[in-house]
């Protein structure tokens, strides 16, 4: 993935005064259940600028079968 070259994300240390933030939950666009080595794709909303450092991924894992260590 490449970021737009018009914005220098490396110099963004904090949001300017008067700026608001928006939290959102995005579900996978290409399925609900994934196996080993499958890619999970997300369609991110295009309402405003995205600050990559502010993103995180939270997930649940369900094992189907025997877990080998």
VOGU-758205 format. One line per 4 residues: number of its first residue (from 0); their letters; for each residue x, y, z of N, C-alpha, C, O. Coordinates in steps of 0.1 Angstrom, whole numbers, plus 5000, padded with zeros to 4 digits. Each point is the difference from the previous one (the first is absolute). Example, Ala and Ser with C-alpha at 12.3 -4.5 7.8 and 13.67 -1.06 7.14 Angstrom:
% VOGU-758205
0) AS) 5132:4943:5078:4991:5012:5000:5009:5012:5000:5010:5000:5007; 4986:5011:4986:5009:5011:5000:4992:5011:5008:5005:5011:5001
This chain:
% VOGU-758205
0) XXXX) 5008:4988:5000:4992:5012:5000:5009:5012:5000:5010:5001:5007; 4986:5009:4986:5008:5013:4999:4991:5011:5005:4988:5000:4997; 5018:5010:5010:4993:5011:5005:5001:5012:4990:5009:5000:4992; 4981:5008:5008:5001:5012:4990:5012:5008:5003:5003:5003:5011
4) XXXX) 5004:5001:4978:5012:5007:5001:4998:5015:5004:5009:5007:5004; 4978:4998:4995:4997:5013:5003:5001:5003:5015:5001:5012:5004; 4998:4978:5004:5000:5002:5015:5013:4994:5005:5003:4988:4998; 5004:5019:5010:5012:4995:5007:4996:4995:5014:5000:5007:5009
8) XXXX) 4997:4980:4992:4996:4994:5012:5011:4999:5011:4997:4999:5011; 5015:5002:4985:5011:4998:5009:5001:5012:5010:5006:4999:5010; 4988:5013:4986:5001:5012:5008:4988:5002:5009:4999:5010:5007; 4991:4981:4992:4988:5001:5008:5002:4995:5014:5000:4988:5002
12) XXXX) 5002:5021:5008:5002:4996:5013:4987:5001:5009:4998:4992:5009; 4994:5017:4988:4987:5002:5006:4990:5007:4991:5004:5006:4990; 4984:4993:5013:4990:5006:4992:4999:5015:5004:5001:5004:5011; 4996:5005:4979:4999:5014:5003:4988:5003:5008:4990:4992:5001
16) XXXX) 5010:5019:5006:4989:5004:5008:4987:5002:4991:5001:5004:4989; 4988:4992:5017:4987:5001:4992:4998:4987:4992:4989:4999:4993; 5020:4992:5007:4998:4988:4992:4993:4989:5008:5002:4999:5012; 4989:4995:4982:4992:4989:5007:5005:4986:4995:5005:4999:4988
20) XXXX) 4993:4991:5020:5004:4987:4996:4987:4992:4998:4989:5003:5006; 5012:4986:4987:4989:4992:4997:5004:4985:5002:5010:4996:4993; 4984:4997:5015:5003:4986:5002:4989:4992:4992:4989:5003:4999; 5016:4986:4995:4991:4992:4992:5004:4985:5001:5012:4997:5002
24) XXXX) 4979:4995:4996:5002:4985:5000:4998:4996:4985:4990:5003:4994; 5020:4990:5001:4999:4995:4986:5002:4985:5000:5009:4994:5005; 4981:4999:4989:5000:4986:4999:5007:4996:4987:5001:5007:4990; 5004:4980:5010:5007:4996:4987:4990:5000:4988:4989:4997:5001
28) XXXX) 5017:5007:4988:4992:5002:4988:4999:4987:4992:4991:4998:4991; 5018:4992:5012:5001:4988:4991:4997:4988:5008:5004:4989:4996; 4988:5012:5015:4996:4988:5007:4998:5001:5015:5003:5011:5005; 4993:4979:5001:4999:5000:5015:5008:4990:5007:5002:5000:5012
32) XXXX) 5003:4990:4980:5008:4989:5006:5012:4998:4990:4999:5000:4988; 5013:4999:5018:5012:5000:4992:5009:4988:5005:5001:4997:5012; 5006:4997:4979:5009:4990:5003:5015:5005:4999:5002:5011:4998; 5007:4979:5005:5014:5003:5000:5004:5006:4986:4996:4995:4990
36) XXXX) 5012:5016:5011:5006:5006:4988:4990:5008:4991:5003:5004:4989; 4984:4997:5016:4990:5008:4992:5002:5015:5003:5003:5003:5012; 4995:5005:4979:5000:5015:5002:4987:5004:5004:4989:4996:4996; 5011:5014:5013:4988:5006:5005:5000:5015:4995:5009:5007:5002
40) XXXX) 4980:4997:4991:5000:5013:4994:4989:5008:5007:4989:4996:5003; 5014:5017:4998:4991:5010:5007:4998:5011:4990:5010:5005:4994; 4978:5000:5005:4997:5012:4992:4999:5011:5011:4990:5001:5007; 5020:5008:4993:5000:5011:5010:4991:5011:4995:5000:5004:4988
44) XXXX) 4993:5003:5021:4991:5011:4996:5009:5012:4995:5011:5002:5004; 4983:5005:4987:5008:5011:4994:4994:5014:5003:4996:5008:4992; 5002:4994:5021:4993:5012:5005:5010:5011:5003:4996:5012:4999; 5016:4985:5003:5010:5010:5004:5014:4994:4999:5002:4990:4993
48) XXXX) 5008:5016:5013:5014:4995:5000:5001:4989:5009:4994:4999:5011; 5015:4992:4986:5003:4988:5008:5014:5002:5006:5010:5002:4992; 4992:4997:5021:5013:5000:5007:5004:4986:5003:4994:4994:5009; 5015:5000:4983:5004:4986:5001:5004:4996:5014:4997:4989:5005
52) XXXX) 5010:5020:5003:5004:4996:5013:4989:4999:5010:5001:4994:5010; 4987:5011:4986:4988:4999:5009:4992:4987:4998:4991:4998:5008; 5013:4994:4983:4992:4988:4997:5005:4988:5008:5012:4999:5003; 4979:4992:5000:5003:4988:5006:4990:4989:4996:4989:5003:4995
56) XXXX) 5015:4985:5007:4992:4988:4996:4997:4992:5012:5009:4996:5007; 4978:5002:4996:4996:4991:5011:4992:4989:4994:4992:5001:4991; 5011:4987:5014:4994:4988:4994:4998:4989:5010:5005:5000:5011; 4987:4990:4985:4997:4988:5008:5005:4988:4992:4997:5000:4988
60) XXXX) 5009:4990:5018:5004:4988:4993:4993:4989:5005:4999:4997:5012; 4995:4995:4979:4993:4987:5004:5008:4989:4993:5001:5000:4988; 5004:4991:5020:5007:4988:4994:4990:4989:4998:4993:4996:5009; 5008:4999:4979:4992:4988:4996:5009:4988:4998:5006:4999:4990
64) XXXX) 4995:4993:5020:5009:4989:4999:5010:4999:5011:4998:5006:5011; 5013:4987:4987:5010:4998:5011:5011:5010:4998:5005:5002:4990; 4998:5004:5022:5011:5010:5000:5013:4992:5003:5001:4994:5011; 5009:5007:4980:5012:4993:5002:5011:5010:5004:5001:5011:4994
68) X) 5007:4986:5016:5011:5009:5005:5013:4993:4998:5010:5006:5004
